[in-house]
């Protein structure tokens, strides 16, 4: 399975739609994702990129986690 196919599946998931609704609601702008392992966080954020255009700030625990997350985003989104 190609990454683009997997990204389409993630983007269609009901929990991604719920995250998008939270971002659309003017009272809630901060979202905390937990319980995701591996590249699942990057896939979730990338899915939001495809559903909702705009700027996202992702804060991770440390520089190493941020580096891996950034690398995953680049690999998933292609740039």
N, C-alpha and C positions, 0 to 999 in steps of 0.2 A: 504494500500500500504506500502510495506517495504521500509526502507531507501535506500537500495541498488538499488531498482527499480527506486526510485526518483532520485538517483545519476546518474543512467544510462540515464534517460531522460534529466537531466541537462547537462551531458557531451555531448549529441548529439545535443544540442541547437546551432543554428548558431552564437549566440553572444559569447558563450564559445569558439567556433572555431575562432572567430575574436580575442578574447583575446589571444588565443594560438598563432595566427599569429603575434600579437604585441610582444609577448615574444620571438618569433623566430627571428624577425627582429633585427639585431644588433644595430640599431640606437635608439630603444625604449625599455627601460628596466623597467621603472616606470609606473605603472598603478594605476589610482585613480578610485575606484568604489564608486558611490554615488546613492542615490535613492533606495537602497535596504533596506528592512525592515526584522526584525526578524532574522531568520537563513539563509536568502538568500545569504549573503556575504560568510558565511562559506560553503554553498552549491556550490557557484561559485568557490571558491578556491579549494574545494575538487574535483570538476569536473576537474579543471586544473591539479590536482595531478594525476588523472587517465589518462589524455591525454598527459601530458608532465612531464617527470621525471626531478627532479632537486630540488634545494633549493628555497624556497620562504620566504620572510620576509614580514610580515603583521604588519603594524603600525596602531594602533587604537588611539582614542582620549584620553583614560584614562585607568587606571588599571582595573576598573570594566568592561568596554567594552571589554578589552583584555581577561579578565577571562571568560566572557560569550562566546566570540568568540572561545577561546581555548576549552572550554567545548563542544561547538557545533561541532568543528572539531573532537574531540575525539569520540563523539557519532556517527558522520557520518562515519568516517573512521574506527572505531572499535579499535583504539589504538593510 
